[in-house]
């Protein structure tokens, strides 16, 4: 079957689709039924693009995965979707939904152009990539399709345009409609968070001290105070630890007395082996290893995962959301969510990992309510649509300042500048999801250390502030506000960036002109090329990556 977009110069030869339909605005939807080793071939097609003069957009499986632009002569695969951009035209492709299946797309140079093969199956295995603490997801894993009663893939949407940015934005808009993306009409998620300075040592006293300084120094709309990891007894026992009020509503009230509102970090699917909580009390609520009766452990954090197909576990997730609401939090950051999507032995064996993750998140959201902002992190990308208001689009920018930097390797993001270029690469390569699928969260803005560093020089802190502004989503300052030197304060309190934060429109104009050739593409691999010119809320922002500097206008 042939589909052409004459205005874009794109011709697509599609092999034996199960169905093909026009969705309007030049967007088509293709699905397949052919089985390949326990996965469904959702699409097998060849685009008439010259590999030698084309590049490809790579998207990662979840929040922290590598995203970027690669040369089309280099075969590889992308998760959920991507784009091929040639000299005269571009083709964008993106799974319409991810209710049950995970979709990965291989691209490779072939006879007559570039071949695309989309495979729909189970959540991937995660392969660690030492010496960094990143990892690379495999392709979609095999499923027992009969047991899961899956007969066809979820559709793949495709569109072509002379402008690759426009093509990707068009399919993303259609995906947002198909997945009923959540829109937030409450206060902007602009403020402060505790993790990168205080880590596990966070206390109510430092939270309140920074809330007071946040209100004194920043514009009125910067009002969020987000308490991160360290307030709870354990992963799996989400009650306040010693030193924290038993009823966090009292602390929320004190934050509000400072003119701010409160957010809370949780990892609802993550359970620490052997620690108090549901891992000890309810081991039958955990995802099991497929080949044994032991609970599965994820390869990154060595933690168990809650099986949301178990009705009692689902009820527990709903009650956890209800408890957060009772405390009065108006924002919640849900972390390590990929753990809930792992394939394994489940209470209901007919549900896939992706389906179970979405069911568990839906239960939590039912408990917390529609008027609490939900920010996903470590979240499989497309399954976030319709559930998360916002989603992290890159890895952790740093490690908590209280940790011993000398014990970290040169590959760790704590080494200052090394965390910024990978973040910039992901912010640029995922621009299309912002305010379509959800709000893009670039992680944090920091000015830690003396003016000349480490970990950040004053110039590098300004690059971080500009990058968060260009991303357009949540903007979290992560320092101890009382200890910032004057020059760093001036950067973080610069109204040029603060007034543009939380903008709705942002585009990396030269994205496809900067293919990356970094080997071993985990998130922390240092990019060899980065887009330099952005349009942000109608203004031009130019990054000079060689000089670690930025200019507005």
C-alpha positions in Angstrom: 0.0 0.0 0.0 1.3 3.5 -0.9 0.6 6.7 0.9 1.9 10.0 -0.4 2.1 13.5 1.0 2.9 15.4 -2.2 3.3 18.8 -0.5 6.0 17.3 1.7 7.6 15.2 -0.9 7.1 12.0 1.2 6.1 8.7 -0.2 5.5 5.8 2.2 5.3 2.1 1.1 3.4 0.2 3.8 3.5 -3.6 4.0 0.2 -5.4 4.7 -1.4 -3.2 7.3 -4.3 -4.6 9.3 -6.0 -1.3 9.0 -5.3 2.2 7.7 -7.5 5.2 8.2 -7.3 8.9 7.6 -7.5 11.0 10.8 -7.6 14.4 9.1 -5.0 17.1 8.7 -2.9 14.7 6.7 -2.5 12.3 9.6 -3.0 8.6 9.0 -3.4 5.7 11.5 -1.9 2.3 10.8 -2.2 -0.9 12.9 -1.1 -4.4 12.4 -1.7 -8.0 13.6 1.3 -9.9 12.3 3.1 -11.6 15.3 6.9 -11.5 15.6 8.2 -13.6 18.6 5.4 -12.6 21.0 5.2 -9.0 19.7 2.9 -7.5 17.1 4.3 -5.8 14.0 2.3 -2.6 14.2 3.9 -1.1 11.1 6.4 -2.2 8.4 7.1 0.6 5.9 9.7 2.3 3.8 9.9 6.1 3.5 11.5 7.6 0.4 14.2 9.6 2.3 17.9 9.4 1.5 19.6 8.1 4.6 22.8 9.9 3.8 21.2 13.3 4.0 18.6 12.6 6.7 18.5 12.5 10.5 16.2 10.7 13.0 14.6 11.8 16.2 15.1 9.3 19.0 12.7 9.2 22.0 13.3 7.2 25.2 11.0 4.7 26.9 10.7 6.7 30.1 11.5 10.0 31.7 15.3 9.4 32.3 16.2 7.8 28.9 18.3 9.1 26.2 16.6 11.3 23.6 18.2 13.2 20.7 18.9 13.5 17.0 21.0 10.7 15.3 22.1 10.2 11.7 19.7 8.1 9.6 22.6 6.1 8.3 22.9 4.6 11.8 20.3 2.0 12.5 18.6 2.1 15.9 15.2 2.2 17.6 13.1 4.8 19.3 10.3 4.4 21.8 6.6 5.3 21.2 7.6 7.4 18.2 9.9 9.8 16.5 10.6 11.5 13.2 12.8 11.2 10.0 13.9 14.5 8.6 15.5 14.7 5.1 16.7 17.6 3.0 13.3 18.5 1.6 10.7 16.8 3.9 10.0 14.9 7.1 7.9 12.0 8.4 6.7 11.9 12.0 5.3 8.8 13.7 3.9 8.2 17.2 1.7 5.5 18.8 -1.8 6.9 19.2 -2.3 5.2 22.6 -0.5 3.0 25.1 -3.3 1.5 27.1 -1.9 -2.0 27.1 1.2 -2.2 24.9 4.6 -0.7 24.7 5.7 0.4 21.2 9.2 0.6 19.9 10.2 1.5 16.3 13.3 0.3 14.5 14.7 2.5 11.7 17.4 1.4 9.3 18.7 2.4 5.9 17.2 0.1 3.2 16.5 -0.3 -0.4 14.6 2.7 -1.6 14.9 4.8 1.5 14.6 4.3 5.3 12.7 1.3 6.7 10.5 1.5 9.8 9.3 -1.5 11.8 7.1 -0.8 14.8 6.9 -3.6 17.4 4.1 -3.6 20.1 4.6 -5.8 23.1 5.5 -5.8 26.8 7.5 -3.2 28.8 11.2 -3.5 28.0 14.0 -4.9 30.1 16.4 -2.2 31.5 20.1 -2.7 30.8 22.4 -0.8 33.1 25.3 1.0 31.5 28.3 1.3 33.8 30.1 3.4 34.8 27.2 5.9 34.8 24.0 5.0 36.7 22.0 5.3 33.5 20.5 2.4 31.6 19.2 1.6 28.1 15.8 -0.1 27.6 15.7 -3.1 25.3 13.0 -3.3 22.6 9.5 -4.2 23.5 9.6 -7.6 25.2 7.6 -10.7 24.2 4.2 -11.4 25.7 1.9 -14.4 25.7 -0.5 -12.7 23.4 -3.1 -15.4 23.7 -3.1 -15.2 27.5 -3.4 -11.4 27.2 -6.1 -11.7 24.5 -4.4 -9.1 22.3 -5.2 -9.4 18.6 -3.9 -6.1 17.1 -1.5 -3.3 17.9 -2.6 0.1 19.1 -2.5 2.5 16.1 0.6 4.3 14.9 -0.1 7.9 13.7 2.0 9.3 10.8 2.2 12.7 9.2 4.5 14.4 6.8 5.6 18.0 6.4 8.4 20.1 4.9 9.1 21.2 8.5 10.0 18.2 10.8 9.0 20.3 13.9 5.5 20.8 12.5 5.1 17.2 11.5 5.9 16.0 15.0 3.7 18.6 16.6 0.7 17.5 14.4 0.9 13.8 15.5 1.5 14.8 19.1 -1.7 16.9 19.0 -3.6 13.9 17.7 -2.2 11.6 20.4 -3.2 14.2 23.1 -6.8 14.0 21.8 -6.7 10.2 21.6 -5.4 9.8 25.2 -7.5 12.7 26.7 -4.4 14.5 27.9 -4.9 16.2 31.3 -4.8 20.0 31.3 -3.9 22.0 34.4 -5.7 25.3 35.0 -4.5 25.8 38.6 -1.4 27.8 39.8 1.9 27.3 37.9 4.3 24.7 39.2 7.0 27.2 40.0 8.9 27.2 43.3 11.4 25.2 45.3 12.2 21.6 46.1 14.3 19.9 48.7 16.1 17.0 47.2 19.3 18.3 45.5 20.5 20.2 48.5 19.2 18.3 51.5 18.6 14.8 50.2 17.5 12.4 53.0 18.4 15.0 55.7 15.5 17.2 54.9 13.6 18.4 57.9 10.4 20.5 58.5 12.6 23.3 59.7 14.6 23.7 56.5 11.4 23.4 54.4 9.8 26.3 56.3 13.0 28.4 56.2 13.1 28.1 52.4 9.4 28.8 52.1 9.9 32.1 53.9 12.8 33.0 51.6 10.9 31.9 48.5 8.1 34.3 49.3 10.4 37.2 50.1 12.6 36.9 47.0 10.5 35.6 44.1 7.5 36.7 42.2 4.1 35.9 43.6 3.5 33.0 41.2 6.6 31.2 42.5 4.8 29.6 45.4 5.3 25.8 45.4 7.3 24.2 48.2 7.9 20.6 47.3 9.1 18.1 50.0 11.1 15.4 48.4 12.4 12.0 49.4 13.4 11.6 53.1 10.1 12.5 54.9 8.8 8.9 55.0 9.5 5.8 57.1 10.4 3.6 54.1 9.5 2.9 50.5 6.3 1.0 51.0 5.4 2.7 54.4 4.3 6.2 53.5 3.9 7.6 57.0 6.1 10.4 58.4 9.3 9.4 60.1 10.6 10.6 63.4 11.1 14.4 63.5 8.1 15.0 61.2 4.6 15.7 62.4 2.4 12.6 62.5 -0.2 14.6 60.6 1.5 16.4 57.8 -1.6 18.7 57.5 0.0 20.9 60.3 3.2 21.4 58.2 1.1 22.1 55.1 -0.7 24.8 57.1 2.5 26.4 58.1 3.7 26.5 54.5 0.5 28.1 53.5 0.9 30.7 56.3 4.1 31.8 54.4 1.9 32.4 51.3 3.0 29.2 49.5 1.4 25.9 48.7 2.8 22.4 49.4 3.8 19.5 47.2 4.9 16.0 48.2 7.2 13.4 46.7 6.2 9.7 46.7 7.2 6.5 44.8 4.0 4.6 45.2 5.0 1.5 43.2 8.5 1.1 44.8 9.0 -1.2 47.8 12.4 -1.6 49.6 13.1 -5.3 50.3 13.0 -6.1 54.0 11.9 -2.7 55.2 8.7 -2.0 57.1 5.6 -1.6 55.0 3.7 -3.6 52.4 6.8 -5.5 51.3 6.9 -7.3 54.7 3.2 -7.2 55.5 1.8 -8.1 52.0 4.4 -9.8 49.8 1.5 -11.1 47.6 0.9 -7.5 46.5 4.3 -7.5 44.7 5.2 -8.2 41.1 6.7 -11.7 41.0 9.7 -13.0 39.0 8.3 -14.9 36.0 10.5 -17.9 36.6 10.3 -18.2 40.4 8.0 -17.4 43.3 10.2 -14.6 44.6 9.3 -10.9 44.2 10.8 -9.3 41.1 13.6 -6.7 41.7 14.2 -3.9 39.2 17.7 -3.7 37.7 18.3 -0.1 38.5 17.3 0.4 42.1 17.1 -3.3 43.3 13.6 -2.7 44.6 10.3 -4.6 44.4 7.2 -3.3 42.5 3.6 -3.1 43.6 1.3 -5.2 41.5 -1.7 -3.1 40.7 -3.6 -6.0 39.3 -4.1 -7.2 42.9 -7.4 -5.7 44.1 -6.1 -5.1 47.7 -3.0 -3.3 46.3 -5.2 -1.2 44.1 -7.3 -0.2 47.1 -4.1 0.7 49.0 -2.9 2.9 46.2 -6.3 4.7 46.2 -6.1 5.2 49.9 -2.6 6.5 49.6 -3.9 9.2 47.2 -6.7 10.0 49.6 -4.2 10.4 52.5 -2.2 12.9 50.5 -5.3 14.9 49.8 -6.3 14.8 53.5 -2.9 16.3 54.4 -3.7 19.2 52.0 -1.0 18.9 49.4 -1.9 20.6 46.1 0.9 18.9 44.1 2.3 15.4 44.1 5.5 14.1 42.4 5.2 10.4 41.7 8.7 8.8 41.1 10.1 5.5 39.9 6.8 4.8 38.1 8.5 2.5 35.5 8.7 -0.1 38.3 5.0 -0.6 38.2 5.1 -1.4 34.5 7.6 -4.3 34.7 6.5 -7.6 33.1 6.4 -10.4 35.6 4.1 -12.8 37.5 1.0 -10.9 38.5 -2.2 -11.6 40.4 -4.1 -11.1 37.2 -2.0 -12.7 34.5 -4.1 -11.3 31.6 -3.0 -7.7 32.3 0.2 -6.3 30.7 2.7 -4.3 32.7 1.6 -1.1 31.0 -2.0 -1.8 31.7 -1.3 -2.5 35.4 0.8 0.7 35.7 -2.1 2.8 34.3 -4.6 1.0 36.5 -2.6 1.7 39.7 -2.0 5.3 38.7 -5.7 5.8 38.0 -6.5 4.4 41.5 -4.1 6.8 43.2 -5.5 9.8 41.1 -9.0 8.8 42.1 -8.0 9.1 45.7 -6.0 12.3 45.4 -8.6 14.1 43.3 -8.6 16.0 40.0 -7.5 19.3 41.6 -4.1 18.1 42.7 -1.3 18.5 40.2 0.3 15.1 39.3 3.9 15.2 38.1 5.3 11.9 36.8 9.0 10.9 37.1 10.8 7.8 36.0 7.5 7.3 34.0 7.0 5.4 30.8 6.4 8.3 28.4 3.2 7.6 26.5 1.3 5.9 29.3 1.5 9.2 31.2 -1.0 10.7 28.8 -4.4 11.2 30.4 -2.9 10.5 33.9 -0.1 13.0 34.6 -0.4 16.7 34.3 3.4 16.9 34.0 6.2 14.5 33.3 10.0 14.6 33.7 11.7 14.5 30.3 15.3 13.8 31.4 17.5 12.3 34.0 18.5 13.7 37.4 20.6 16.8 37.0 22.6 16.3 40.2 23.1 14.4 43.4 22.2 15.9 46.8 24.8 18.4 48.0 25.1 16.6 51.3 26.5 13.5 49.6 30.3 13.1 49.4 31.2 14.3 45.9 34.6 12.6 46.1 32.9 9.2 46.1 31.1 9.9 42.8 32.7 9.0 39.5 33.4 11.6 36.7 30.3 10.2 34.9 27.9 11.2 37.7 25.8 14.3 37.1 27.0 15.8 40.4 30.1 16.9 38.5 28.4 20.2 37.6 28.4 20.9 33.9 28.3 17.2 32.9 24.6 17.1 33.8 23.6 20.1 31.8 24.3 19.1 28.1 22.3 15.8 28.4 19.4 17.7 30.0 19.5 20.2 27.2 19.5 17.4 24.6 16.4 15.8 26.1 14.6 19.1 26.6 15.1 19.8 22.9 14.3 16.4 21.6 11.0 16.2 23.6 9.8 19.7 22.9 6.8 18.3 21.0 5.2 16.7 24.1 5.0 20.0 26.1 1.5 21.3 26.5 0.2 18.6 24.2 0.8 15.3 26.1 1.6 17.0 29.4 3.8 19.7 30.9 7.5 19.0 30.3 9.5 19.0 33.5 13.3 19.6 32.9 14.2 18.8 36.6 15.7 21.7 38.5 17.6 25.0 38.4 20.6 25.3 40.7 23.3 27.8 41.6 25.2 25.7 44.2 28.7 26.5 45.1 30.9 29.7 44.9 30.6 32.0 41.9 33.4 30.3 40.0 32.2 26.8 40.9 32.2 23.9 41.5 29.6 22.5 41.0 28.3 25.4 38.9 29.8 28.6 37.8 27.6 31.7 37.6 27.4 31.3 33.8 26.4 27.7 34.1 23.7 28.5 36.6 22.3 31.0 34.1 22.3 28.3 31.3 20.3 26.1 33.7 17.8 28.9 34.3 17.4 29.6 30.6 17.1 25.9 29.8 14.2 25.5 32.3 12.6 28.6 30.8 13.0 27.1 27.3 11.4 23.9 28.4 8.3 25.7 29.5 7.1 23.5 32.3 7.7 23.2 36.1 10.6 25.4 37.3 12.0 24.2 40.6 14.9 26.0 42.4 16.8 23.4 44.4 19.3 25.3 46.5 19.4 26.3 50.2 18.2 29.8 49.4 19.9 31.3 52.5 23.4 30.2 51.4 23.5 31.4 47.7 26.2 34.0 47.0 25.1 37.4 45.6 26.0 36.6 41.9 24.1 33.3 42.0 21.2 35.0 43.6 21.1 37.5 40.8 21.0 34.7 38.2 18.2 32.7 40.0 16.2 35.8 40.7 16.6 37.3 37.2 13.2 38.5 36.0 14.2 37.9 32.3 13.9 34.2 33.0 11.3 34.2 35.8 8.8 36.2 33.8 9.1 33.8 30.8 8.8 30.6 33.0 5.8 28.4 32.5 5.3 29.7 29.0 3.1 27.7 26.5 5.2 27.8 23.3 8.8 26.9 22.8 10.7 25.4 19.8 14.3 24.4 19.3 14.6 25.9 15.8 17.8 24.1 14.7 17.2 20.7 16.3 17.5 18.5 13.3 20.7 20.3 12.2 22.6 19.0 15.2 22.8 15.1 15.0 24.5 13.5 18.0 27.2 10.9 17.6 27.8 10.1 21.3 28.4 6.3 21.8 26.4 4.2 24.3 23.3 6.4 24.3 22.2 6.3 27.9 21.0 9.6 29.3 24.4 10.7 30.8 26.3 10.2 27.6 27.7 13.7 26.7 26.2 14.9 23.4 28.5 15.8 20.6 26.1 18.4 19.1 23.2 20.4 20.6 20.6 22.8 19.1 21.6 26.4 19.9 18.7 28.6 18.8 15.2 28.5 20.5 12.1 30.5 20.2 10.5 30.9 23.6 7.2 32.7 24.0 8.0 34.7 20.9 11.6 35.6 21.9 14.8 34.1 20.7 17.1 32.4 23.2 20.6 31.4 22.0 22.8 28.9 23.8 26.6 29.1 23.3 27.5 25.6 24.5 31.2 26.0 23.9 31.4 29.0 26.2 28.7 27.8 28.6 26.7 31.0 28.1 23.3 32.1 27.0 21.7 35.2 25.4 18.1 36.4 25.3 17.0 38.3 22.2 
